[in-house]
């Protein structure tokens, strides 16, 4: 009898989980628009241009998901969220996913009930100072005032680093990137600390970027990536495999320009499965056969997105480094499409 009740409970739990998993996809399709949480404005990653159109590395992930699910890369409502409000907005259902420089940690994964679907940028925390200070190492910052965003992993990393090196600092709490820039440039703090990618983006936006230097120390691991709510397993699969499609596309040479041609069929079975000319992967996700092709055509493959928004030819000037494909010595790697 106890065994029967237990199995019945599992069955009910499975049905409830199945309903929850399907809800976000159903909501997005019914709404005809993806609500995507992004940063409040970080050039190169997520910021509106002069015409109010959102652009950037993280924005491209949102557009890829919209294209995969709705067939329209512009069917996105971008919701700017601060570090403090981002998780509440996701868990409350205000947004369907987050794509905003957010670090994957155990407590966020387990305690806050987030599901990180992958890593789209391997980062680490650093420090930026005015060149006029003459500082060449973070260990020279004893007694410095440091602008740090509240509600971030940056706060704890900062405390850990200074404690480990037996040096002191005075935190200047800020709410978002715009406030941190304002405080830093006004001289309210000697140093600005955040992820090094964000420091590069911030520095590039300064009127005189050469007057500021990013110090060499990297004091943490910051794997950044898109995330969804726990319990939305089917939706998590869609966002996860959209990111993987962009990564695999770079590996297999599928670009925004040649995706249509390659979708006519190739001698490579995995390319065919990605582009929907073989197999039923789209059907497994609850999408049409051309979902991945649409995602790739939205803003290009992973490498195209990187180079267009934050790469070495942009003012931000980031090298691929750890964010190169595994075949080029980096950490970017997609599971197989099969």
C-alpha positions, 0 to 999 in steps of 0.5 A, a space after each residue: 500500500 505504501 509503495 502504491 501511494 509513493 508511486 502515485 505521489 511521484 506521478 502527480 509530481 511528474 504531472 505538475 512538473 510537466 505542466 510547469 515545464 511547458 508553461 514558459 514556452 506556451 506563454 512566450 508563444 501566446 504572447 508572441 514575444 520573449 521577455 528577456 532580462 538584460 543589464 541596465 546598460 553595458 556597452 558591448 554586452 547590452 545597451 540601447 543604441 542612438 535609436 533605442 535598439 538594444 545591441 550587444 553580446 548578451 542581447 544576441 543570445 536573447 534574439 537567438 532564442 526569440 528566433 528559435 521559438 518565434 521565428 523572429 529575432 526582433 520579437 523581444 521585449 528587453 527588460 533592463 534589470 539591476 544586480 539587485 532586481 534581476 533574480 526577483 524579476 526572473 522568479 516572479 515571471 516578469 522575464 522569461 530568461 536572463 542574459 546579463 553578465 550573471 555568474 554561475 554559483 552554487 547558491 544561485 543555482 540551489 538556494 535562489 532556484 536558478 538554472 544556468 543553461 551554460 556559459 557564454 563568457 568565462 570571466 574574472 574579477 579585476 580592478 581599474 584605476 586612473 593611470 595618474 595614481 601610478 598603481 601597477 598592482 591590486 596589492 598596492 591598493 591598501 587603504 583605497 576606496 573602491 566602487 563595488 556593485 551591491 548584490 553581486 559576487 564582486 562584493 565577497 570576492 573583494 573582501 576575500 582578496 583584501 583579507 587574504 593579502 592583509 590589506 584594507 579598503 573602504 567600499 563605496 556601494 553602487 547600484 548599477 554600472 552607470 552609478 559606478 562609472 559616475 562615482 569613479 569618474 567623479 573621484 568618489 572612489 579610487 578604484 572600480 572593481 567588477 568583471 574584467 569584461 565589464 571593466 573593458 566595456 566601461 573603459 571603452 565608453 570613457 571620453 579618455 580611455 587611455 587615462 585609465 588602466 585595468 590592473 593585471 590581477 584576476 581575483 576570481 572565476 566568473 563563469 557568466 551565462 544565461 539562466 531560467 527558473 528552476 522547474 521549467 525544464 523544457 524551457 531550460 532545454 530550449 535556451 540551453 540548446 539555442 546557446 549550444 547551436 550558436 557554439 556548434 555553428 562556429 565549430 562547424 563553420 555555419 554562419 549567418 550568411 551560409 546557413 540557408 545554403 548548408 540547410 539544403 544538405 551536406 555530407 556532415 550528419 551533425 550539420 544536417 541535424 543542427 540545421 534540421 535537414 536530418 533527424 527530429 531534434 526540433 520536434 524533441 524541443 517542441 520547436 520546428 525543424 529550422 529552429 537552430 538555423 533561425 537562431 544562427 541567422 539572427 546574429 551569427 554564430 558564437 564567434 560572429 557574435 563575439 567579434 561583432 560586439 566585444 572582439 578585438 576589432 571593437 573599442 572594447 577589444 577583448 581577445 577570445 582567450 578562454 572564450 575561444 572554442 575548445 578546438 582553439 585552446 579555449 573552454 567553449 564547448 557544446 555537447 553533440 547534436 544527436 
